[in-house]
Amino acid sequence: MIFENYGMRFIRLAKEHLELVRYWRNHETITPYMENNTPITYEAQLEWFKKVNTNENLFFIAEYDNQCIGLISGKGFNEKKSIGEGGIFIWEQKWLNSFIPVKLSMALIEFSFIYCNFEQAFAKILNTNKRAIQFNKMLGYKLLPKQEGVLNQKYLLRPEEYLKKRKFLKSIIEDIKQQPTLIFSKEDVQSGYSKYFIENFLRKKPIENFPELIIKRMKNA
C-alpha cells in the first residue's frame, strides 16, 4: 500500500526495507531520541517486523524526491476503535531544518483524520527532546495529564486541534498541489487487505473542503 500527498510518498513497510531501517535506528544521530537505544541486531529486527506486520499496524517508509528519508509508525489500530499511537523519525539530516517534516506530518495526519476514520492519535516523546515537543505542539498535540516527571511523555492529537493549526501550517510551506492518492498492490488485493482497509478505515467522504481521495491499483494488480 502506498499513500501520496503534499509531494510525500508513504510506502508500507516490507521485509526489503528492514536493513535500511535497522541501520538508521542504530545510528548515532537517532539513538539519543529513542527510549530504548540498545543496538538492534538483524534477528531482533526481523522478529520485530513479524510482530508489527499485521492489519492492526501501519508502518511506512517515508519517501521524498525519490529518496527514503524516514520511518512512520502507526500502532494499535483495529476496526473496533479509531485511535492509535503514531510516530515519525527522519534520518536524512539535510531535511530536518526544511519544511519537509511539516509536509510529512500534514500528509500523515490528514491521511489519518481526513481520509480515514481515526478520531485520536497518541505520540510518545522523550521529555529531553525539546525540538520534537515544540514541533508536535505546533501540529496540535497536547500533553496528557500526569505526564510531568515521566521520561517518555504521552501526547494526544484530535482532529479539531489539528484543524485549528492547519491554516498556519499551510502558510509556512511552499505552495504544493494536494492530490491525495491511495495505491494498493497486487498482494494487498489478493490477501484481502485492500478490502479490509477500505471497509474498516476509509471514510465514505472526506471532511468538507478537502479534495477527494483517489484510490488506485498498481498496474500489475
N, C-alpha and C positions, 0 to 999 in steps of 0.2 A: 504494500500500500504506500502511496506517495501523496503528499498534500503540498500544494503550491499556492503562495500568496505573497504579496509585497516583495517580489523578487527572491523570496526564500523558497527552499525546497526541502521538505521533510521526507526521508526515506525510512520506512520501517526497518528497525534493526534486524540484521540477518547474521548468520554464522560467519560470513566472509568479512564482516566489519569488526569482529572481536579483537583481533590483534591490534588494529588501529586504536580502538577504544582503550585496550589494556595499556598500550604504550603511553598514551596521554594521561590515563588515570594514574599511572605510576610516575609521571613526570614531575620534576621539582617545582614547576610553576603551578601545578594543580593540587598536589597533595596537601599543602598548608590549609586549603579551604574545604577539606574533607574531614568528617568526624572520625572516620577510620582511615588513617594514612599508612597502614601497613602495605608493603608491596604485594601486588596480586600476581599469582602465578597463572600460567596458561590453563592449568587444570581447574583452578578456582574460578577463573573467568568463564570457562565452559560450563561448570556446574551452576554458576550464577545465571547464565543465559538460559539454561534448561528450566530454571525456576521462573524466570520473568517472561519467557516467550509463550505467553498464554493470552486468551481472549480478555483477561482482566487487566492486562498491562499494555501500555503503548510506549515503546521506546523507539526514538527516531535518531538517525544521523541527520544533522543539520548541514545543508549544502548551500553555498552561495558562490556565484560566479564559477560554477563547475568545480568547486573545491569543498572538501569535507572540513567543516570548521568547528564542530562540536557535537554534543550529545544532549538529547532531550529525553527526559523520563516522565512517564505518567503511570502511577501505580494504584491498584485497588479499585478499578472501575468494574462495574457489572450492571446488568440490566435491572437490578433491584434498587440501585441507588445512583444518584447523579453527583457524586463527589469523589475526589481522588487527590492524591499527592503528586505534585509536579516538581520538576527540577531542570535546570539548564546549566551545562558548563561549556564554555567556549575555550577551546585550546589554542586556536590560532590567534596569537598575541596581537598581530597587526590590526585586528578588527575591534579590539577591546575599547579603544578610545574613539571609535567611529559611531555612526548611527545604526550599524548592523545589529547590535544587541537589542536596540529598540524595535527595529523591524521584525527581528526574530521573535521577540516576546509578543508583539502585537499579533503576528500571524498565528502563534500558538494559542494565545488567549482567545482570539476570535474563532479559531477552529473549535475550541472547547465550548465557548459560551454562545456564539452566534450560529454556528453551523451544526454543532452537537448540542445535546440537551443537558450538559453539565451545569449545575447550579452553584457549586462552590469548588474552590481549588485550594489545597494546602501547599505550603512550602516550608522547608526547614532550612534555617540559615544560622551558621555559627555566629555567636554574639561578637566575635572578634572581626568578622568580615564586614566592616563598616561600609565598604563600597557596595556590596550586594544588598545590604539593608537599605541604603539610600535608594538604590535602583528599584528595588521591589516596592518601596513605598511610593515611588513616582508612578508605578503601574497601578497602584490602588490597594496593594496588600496592607493588612493591618495586623499588628502583633496581638496574639490572643492573650487573654488574662492568665495570670500566674506563670508567666514565662521569664520574669525577672530572675536573674541568677542561674537560669538554665543555659547550658553551653550551646546546644543545638536548638534554637528557639523556633517555635511554630507560628507561622503567619497564615492568614486567611484572606482569600480574594473572592468577592462576589461580583456578578455581572454589573450591578448598578454602580459599584465603586469603580470598576474599570471604565465604564461609560462616562463617568464624571471626568476622568483623566484623559480620555481619548482625544478630545479636541486639542488639548495642549500637546499630546504626543504626536499627533499628525502634523502639528505646526513646526516641530523641530526636526522632522525627517524630510529628506528631499522628496519632491513630488514623484510618486510612482503609482502606476495604474494597479488597482485592485482587480485581480481575476482569480478568485478562489477556485481551485480545481482539485478534485479528489480522484486518484487513478488507482484502480485495482489491477493486480497482476493475475496471471493465469492460475497461480497457486491459490490466491485469495478466492477466486471464483470456484475452483474445483474443491477446495476444502470446505466451502460454505461460509468462510469468514466474511466475505463481502456482504452476503445476505444477512448474516448475524449483525454486522456492524450497522448496516443501513436500517434494519428493523428496530434495533435497540438503542442506537446512539444518535443518529442523524435527526435533526428537526425536519418536520414536514415543510416548513418555510423558515427562512432566516428572520431575525429581528428586523423590523421596519428600517428602511433607509440603508440597508446593506445589500450588496449585489448577491444574486442567486449563486449557489454553489454548482459548479459544473462537475458532473460525475462521468468518468470515462473508464474504459478498459484498455489495458495495454494491447497493442496490435496483435500480439500472439495469444491473447486471452479470449 
